[in-house]
């Protein structure tokens, strides 16, 4: 069923046909053997904009693999949770992605941005500082923008403005 769903998807078949096959794939297998099918169905729900169903399938997949998904999985799950405004769970999942892949600056930027959004200002500054230790991350202006805003909100205007100037030097127009 799973392979048929992939073929139908590649052939641009109607979404209902693809989902019917993915549902069958999930229902045929039980336990850990069903994990890849839950993931595939969750990804399809996510792509279709049905984020609640995608979230449920992602949670089931995570349970079936005993919380041992890949960094890419936790990043995809994080993005789905952001669309559902499940910020605490999203913070946990992006942190999990960072633990699994400590050299991916995108994960740090996403985490720092969310921390800034939920008013965890000190955490946002720490995350930016950790990210800036990654080779090449000092060329990413997002870290300096987030850090600058967080420091200004923490009433550390001089340090915040310095970080924002650094972002401006990197040709960030914000």
N, C-alpha and C positions, 0 to 999 in steps of 0.2 A: 504494500500500500504506500509506503514511504517513497519508494523509487517511482511509483506511478504518479504520486503527487508532484515529485520533482519534475518529471517529464511533462505533466500537464502545465505546471508553472512555466517551464521553458517555452512551451508551445502557446503561451498566453491564453490558456483556457480560462473560463469564468472562475472567479474566486470561490464560488460555492462548490464547484467540482473539486478544486484543490483541497478545500477545507474538509469536505466529506472524506476524501482519501486520508488526510492527516488524522481525522477523528478515528477512522478505522484502524490506522496504524497504532494509535495510542491505546485503543480498546483491545487489540489482539494480544499485546504483550502486557505482562504484569511485572511489578518490581523494577529492579535496576535495568532490566533489559528494555524497558519503555522509556528510559531517560532521553535518548536522542530524539525520540518522536515527540516528547513533550517540548523539547527545545525547539524543534523544527516548527511545531504548531504555534508555540509562543512567538517565534520570530515572524511567522506569517500574520498572526494577530497584530503584532506590533507594526508591521509594514502596512496593514490594512487600517490602522488607527484605532483598533479595539484594544486599548491599553489595559483595561481591567482584566480581560481574559488573558492577555499576554502576561500580565503580572502574575496571575494565578499559575499559568503554565511555567513561568520562570521559577516561581517558588517551588513548585512540584519537582522540576528538574534539579534545582539546588538541593532539595532534600534527598532525592534519589541518588545523587552523586556524593552525598555526605559533605556538602559544602566544599567540594574540591573542584569547582569549575575553573575555567581559565580566566585570565585577566580580561580578555575580550568579552567573555560572558558577563562578568560583573559590570563591565562598562556598559554593555547593552542593557542590562537590568537596571543600572543606575539611570540611564537615559529614559527608560520607560517610567520609572518611579518619579522622575522629574516632571514628566507630562501629567502624572497623577497627583502631583504636589505632595508626595510622600517623602518629605525632606530628610527626616531622621534615618529612614531606611536607606535612602539614597546616599547619605553621608557614610553609612556603614559599608555599603557596597563599593563606593569609589575608593574608600580606604582599603578594602579587601583587594581591589584591583591594583592599588599602589603596592601593597605587600607582595603581590604576585609578580609585579613588573615595576621595580623601583626606578627604572631609567626612562620611563615614558612621561615626558613633560605634560602631555595633554591631560593625563589623569590628575596631576597636581594642579593644573590650571582650573580644571573642572571643580576639584574639591575646594580650592581657595575661593573660587567664585561663589559656590554654594554657601561656604562659611560666611562670606561677606553678606550674602543675601539674607541669611537667617541670624545676622547680627552676632556671629561668633568672631569678633574682630581679632582678638589675640591669636586664635587658631588660624585665621586667614594669613596673618603676618608670619606665623611659624611655618605654615605650609609653603608660602612663597619663599621663605628663607631656605627650606629644605630643597625646594625645586631648583633654586639658583645654584645649588651645589652640583647639579647634574651637568655634565659636559655639554656645552652648547646652549643651555637654558638661559644664560645671561644675555642672549640675543633675542629672547622672547619678551616683547614689551608688556604682554598681559600680566606677567608677574609683578612688574613695577607699577602698573596701573592699579592692580588690586591691592598691592601692599601700600601704595600711596594713599588710596582712599581709606583703607582700614586705619592707617596711622593717623590720618587727619581726623577721622571719627573718634579715635582714642585720645584726641587733644594733643597729639604729638605732631604739630603742624610742620615744624622744620624738617623732621625726618620724612614726613609724608610728602612734602613739596620736593625734597631731594629725590625721592623715589619717582615722583611724577616727572621731574626734569630728566631723569635717566630714561624714562619711557619716551619722552619727547626727543631725546638724542637718538633713540632707535627708530625715529620717524613715525611714531604713533601720533595720529592726529587727534585722538581723544583728549 
